[in-house]
Amino acid sequence: MSDGKRAETAGNGADGSFSGKLAVVTGGGSGMGRELVRQLAAQGCSVAACDWHAGTVAQTAAMALADAPPGVRVTGHACDVSDEAQVLRFRDELLQAHGSDHVDLVFSNAGIGGAASFVTDSRAEWERTFAVDWWGVYYCARVFLPLLIASGNGVLVNTSSVNGLWASLGPGVPNTAYSTAKFAVRGFSEALIEDLRVNAPQVRVAVVMPGHVGTDILVNTRRAHGHPGPQDLSDTQLADARARLTGLGLLGAGVADDEVRQRLARLENGFRDNAPVSAAQAAAVILDGVRSGAWRILVGEDAKVIDEAVRAKPDATYDYAELFSDMPQPQPQERRSSSEP
Ligand SMILES: NC(=O)c1ccc[n+]([C@@H]2O[C@H](COP(=O)([O-])OP(=O)(O)OC[C@H]3O[C@@H](n4cnc5c(N)ncnc54)[C@H](O)[C@@H]3O)[C@@H](O)[C@H]2O)c1
């Protein structure tokens, strides 16, 4: 199939739309996943969404149904994508709920941050982050590929990150577990392009690489790893947080404990509220990309800047001053104060 033909059917209704199709969205309880569910349903696409928080994905399903045209079905399912048995159960549930023997679109969107340092963070947290961000995508591909093939015109959409291009968040901010998983997601998706062309031409794959998108991923990540919120930190945890913020140049000397707690809360909320791209805007970019037949979907100007920079100066990828020397943004300090987990 030529690229032009792929683009025509990419949506993947006969007219390139999502109408009348069935989509799977993982991590549908918040952020970009929630907005994907809402926008797909509003465009006439039935959706089976999952999240490991049954309550939030049920809310998403209700919101999406409220704006959906008649005939659209939206279901919410509890599923931890890092557990293959749960993904299999999710598949069985959704096929029954939607009375279908195939799915047309799969958005492998669920993800968390955490375990920034391989050196100092716990092994358990590192492996938990990697399991959600890599094995979650892998299990969904394993479980849903046969159903995408059965669709006759399927699209697998895997969410990576700019950290699938650039394994850092700038000076002083390692991001090892997340970057390792997101590079794996990008590599897997790119490797599937040729495999699908040869062995399953009725399916195509797209990889999504967002920059900073305004969501609750920092709060959700903290909760996923069982870390207390700013108000519930122990004295030791508060001292650690103080040292981290000071090391990053975000906190002066002699700041009161309460102010440290407030600063931490502002960082989490600021990540959501001061982002250059909202979750709804990001979902629209992702759906436009899928509709256009793109295989790589960059979300946000910061993602485009980083993509261009690492391609233009591969040897300077981790020499930040040199990497961004002739580009206005993103400045490392901005990434530092509002970066991904
Ligand atoms: N927000 C950003 O700046 C940004 C940037 C680049 C990439 N991403 C990626 O985009 C995707 C969506 O992130 P978001 O920012 O919308 O975050 P979010 O926290 O708002 O939403 C993610 C959802 O996934 C769910 N989830 C997490 N682990 C799960 C699991 N094991 N099983 C099922 N559900 C699970 C969470 O409960 C949450 O509802 C993630 O893969 C993230 O890594 C986000």
The ligand as an ORCA input file, in Angstrom:
! r2SCAN-3c Opt
* xyz 0 1
  N       2.299     15.119     30.184
  C       3.427     15.181     29.505
  O       4.119     16.219     29.490
  C       3.915     13.999     28.723
  C       4.999     14.182     27.871
  C       5.479     13.113     27.123
  C       4.845     11.883     27.195
  N       3.799     11.727     28.034
  C       3.149     10.406     28.052
  O       1.798     10.546     27.696
  C       1.024      9.496     28.278
  C      -0.174     10.094     29.002
  O       0.317     10.874     30.084
  P      -0.489     12.072     30.765
  O       0.438     13.199     30.830
  O      -1.819     12.223     30.132
  O      -0.598     11.500     32.253
  P      -1.812     11.323     33.268
  O      -1.210     10.906     34.537
  O      -2.701     12.517     33.267
  O      -2.630     10.123     32.614
  C      -2.094      8.819     32.565
  C      -3.190      7.825     32.957
  O      -2.616      6.512     32.861
  C      -3.067      5.769     33.992
  N      -2.121      4.693     34.241
  C      -0.863      4.798     34.716
  N      -0.320      3.585     34.829
  C      -1.261      2.692     34.427
  C      -1.284      1.290     34.320
  N      -0.245      0.532     34.699
  N      -2.384      0.696     33.823
  C      -3.461      1.436     33.457
  N      -3.488      2.789     33.557
  C      -2.403      3.402     34.036
  C      -3.119      6.785     35.120
  O      -3.939      6.335     36.191
  C      -3.671      8.003     34.399
  O      -5.078      8.021     34.441
  C       1.997      8.741     29.190
  O       2.481      7.605     28.507
  C       3.124      9.739     29.409
  O       4.339      9.101     29.703
  C       3.312     12.745     28.797
*
